[in-house]
Amino acid sequence: MENRAVQPKPAASSFTRFWKDYGWAYLFILIPVLLFVVFTLYPVISAFIMSFQKYNVLKSRWIGLDNYAYMMKDDVFWKSIKNTTVFTLATVPVNIIITFVLAFFIYQMKNTWQTFFKAALYLPAVASGVTISVVWLAIYDPTSGGLLNRFLSIFGVDPVIWLGQSSTAMFSLILMSYLGAHGSGIILYLAAMGGIPKSLYEAADIDHASGWTKFSKITWPLLKPTTLYLTVTGVITSFQVFISVYLMTQGGPNFATTTIAYLIYQTAFQFSNFGLASAQSFVLAAIIIIISVIQFKFFSSDIEY
């Protein structure tokens, strides 16, 4: 019999080899990707298309840029942008200063006291925004039984309708922000302070550097990344403020506390104009993106890592 040469097996295709090596990895990330596509990407694309329509559940009509044109002429929309900007400028810088000062003093304490204050100050961060708003409604009660009015009565001040006057409603929401949750920022600042090498302070002590010099030349420059992060997230959060407005003022009085997020809610769920609400949402998203890019461009260059 003739000896037949053994035919070599065909080499596995590149796809087969790739699937054998990495297939399980893609299977593991398939579910998160599908969840992102179904619950995030698809709704965003649908909302973008909806912003160019006169939306109706049964049948929608394409109207092009009419929603955006109407929005640009709407006085309430510009009032909401102004209110949101005022709220942001009044709260974000002050809250960062308060957070930093609290973290700086807590960092000087012993570990036991640090743990206590971190836990105590972080508790409001895990509390429901609804719960916090209800508590502040009791504080701002316009009668003499309200906690704030009762305190002011000690000094002979008459009861103030804090949430019912255009002159005090926005201030009341801003004050609520000042005394609100600083816990997350404090934790971040404390972690950043703990990451600063002790050798830098020891070298400064050898050079007889003052406390202010050590703060301005060591502590603050190395905390700038954390400060930038808190600034960016603070601006994003303040531009989306909704719960306190919805529960405490409903945007009043006379649109004095109507923010862009609350206006979007009203337009969509009270007036059932989902196309206009979608347009307002994308304008809000564009504003947040532009502000964030500006912050990173002009402030990150001054950061030392």
N, C-alpha and C positions, 0 to 999 in steps of 0.2 A: 504494500500500500504506500501511496505517496504521502509523505509528510506535508500536511497543509500548515502554512504559516498562521500563527494565531493572530487574528485580527484585533488591533487595539480598540478598546472601548472609546466611543466618541466622547470628547471632552464635554463636561457639563457647560451649559450656556452661562453667559455672564450673569443673566438674571437669576438663574437657579443658584449660582454661588452667592450672589448678593442676598437673595432671600434666605438662604441657609445661614449666612453669617449675621444678618441684621434684621431678619423678618420679625423675630419676637420683640425687638425694640420698637418697631413701628406698630405692632399690635398693641403694645402697652400704651403708646401715646395716641392711639386711634380714638379712644373714647373721649379724652379731654379735647381733642381737635374737633370731633363731632359736636360736643356740647358747645364749644366756642362758636362753631359755624351756625348751629341751630338757634342758640339763645343770645348770641351777640352780633355776629357778622350779618346774618340774614335780617334781624330786626333793624340794624343800622341802615342797610341798603334799602329796605322797605320804607323806612322813615324818610330817607333822602328822596326817594321817588315820590312819596306822599307829599313832600313839601312843594311839589310842582303840580299838585292836583287839588281840585275841590272834592275832598274825600267824602265818600258815602259807603256804608257797609255793603249795600246792594250793588251800587254802580258809581264809580268815581269818574270825574271829568278832568282832563288835562287842561290846565290854565297857565302853564308856563311860569313866568316870574311874577305873576299877580300877587301871590302871597307875600313875597319879599318886598314888592313895591308898596303894598298896603302897610306892611310892618314899618317901613321907613317913614311913612307919613303919619303913623299912629303916635299921638302924644303920650299915651299911657306906656307904650313900649319904651320911649326915650326916658320917661319918668322912672321906669323900672331899672333901666341901665344906670341912671344917675343914683338911685337909691342903693343899688348893689355896689356901685363904685365907692360911694360914701361909706357904706358899711365895711367894705374891704379895707379902705385906707385907714379907717378909724380903729379897726380891730387887729389886723394882722401884725403891724409893727409893735403895737402895745402888748399884744399877747406873747410875741416872741421875747420882748424885754422881760415881761413878768415871768415867763417860763425859764429864761436864762438866769435871772436873779434867784429864783427859788432853787434851781438846780445847783447854782454856785454855792449857796449857803448850806444846802443839804450835803454837798460833797465834803464840806469841812467837818461834818459830824462823824461820830463813831459809827461802825457798821450797823449796830443794833438800831440806832436812831435813824440811820439812812433807810433801813428796811421798813421801819414804821412809817416814815413820811412818804416813801415811794408808794406803799400800799394805800395810805390814806388819800394821797393826791391822785392816785390812778383810779380810784373807785368811780368818780363821776364819768370817766371815759368809758366804762363798761355799762353805765346806767342808760336806760332808754331815753332817747330825746323827748319822747312824750312825757315820761315821768318828770324830767327836769323842767319842761315847760309848765307842767301842772303846778310844780312847786313854786316857780316864779310867778305864776298867776296869783297864787296866794300872797306872795310878797308884794305884788303890785296891786293888790285889791284896792279899788278907789275909795272905799269907805275908811273910816277911822280904825277899823279892825285890821286893815292890811298891815303886814309887818313893817314895811318901809314907812308908811304914813304914821304908824304908831311910834316909830323911832323919831321921826321928824317932829312929832307933836311935843316931844320933850323940849325942843328948842322953840316952841311956839309957832311952828309952821302949819298952816292949814292943810287938810288932805288934798292930795294932787291926783288927778285922773291920769295916771301915767300912760296907759295904753289907749286912752280915748282922746288925746289931743295931738294934733299934728306936730306941735312943738316939742313934745316929750316922747312920742311913741318910738321913733328911731333911736333916740338916746337910751331908752329902756332896753331895747334889744342889744345895743352895743354894750351897755353895762352888764347885761346878762352874760355876754361873751367874755368879758374881762374876768368874771368870777366863775367861769365855767371850767371845762376840762382842760387842764394843762399837763395831765399825767403822762401822756404819750411823749410829749416834747421833753419833759423832765427826764424820763427814762433814757431817751436818746442822748440828751446832753450829758447825763451822768456816765453813760457808756463811753461817750467821746472823751470826757475828761479823764476817765480811768485808763484810756488808751494812750494818753500823752506820756512819753518816757520820763521817768523821774530824774534821769540823768540831766535833762535839760534844766530842770529847776535847781539841781545840785550845782551845775556849772554856773547858773545865775547867782546862787548864793556865794560861791567862791569869788565872783566879781562884785559882790556887795550890791547886787541889783535890788531896787526897791520893789515893793509889792505891785505898784502900778506898772513898772517896767516889765516884770514877769508876766503880768496879765496882758499887756498890750503887745509884747514881743513874742510870747510863747503861747499862752492860753488862747487868746482870741484868734490869732491866725490859724491855729490848728483846729479850732471849732467852726471855722467858716464853712466847710462842707456840710456840717450838720445844720448850720443856720440857713444855708441856701436851700437845703431840702425842706426844712420847716417853712420857709418863706413860700416856696413853690406850692407845697401841699396846702398851706394855709390860704393862699390866694384861690386855689381851685375849690377848696371847701367853702370859703366865704361867698364865692360867686354862685354856689349851688345851695345857699341857705334856703331852707323851706319849712322845716318842721316848726320852728319857733314862730315864724310868720303865720303859718296856717292855723296853729292852735291859739295864738295869743292876740293877733291883730287882724287876721284875714285880709292883710294888705292895706288896711285903713289906719287912721281915718283920712279920707280924701286922697287915697293912694300914697300916703306918706311912708308906708312901709312895704309897698308892693315891690318885690324883687323880681328879677327876670325868671327865676325858677318858679315862683308862685304864679307869675303871669302865664307861664307855659301851662301850669296845672289848670288855671282858670279857663284858658282858651280851649284846652282839650276836653276837660271833664265837666265843666260847667256850661260852656257855650257850644260844645261838640264840634268845634272847628279844628279837626285833627290836622288838616293840611297846613293851616297857619301856625299851629302849635309846633309842627315838625320844622317849619322854616325858622321859628324862633329858637328851637333847640339847636339847630345847626349854626345859627349866628352866635349863640352862647358858646358852643364848642369852639368855633373859630376864634372868639375873643380869648378864651382860656388858652388855646394853643399859642396864639400870638404873644400873649403876656408871658407864658412859660418860656417860649423861645427867647424873648427879650431878656428875661431874668438870667437864663443860662448863658446867653451870649455876652452880656455886660458884667455879670457878677462872678461867673465861674473862672474868668481869666485872672481874677484877683485872689484866687483860692490857692493855699499851699497845702499839698498832700504829703 
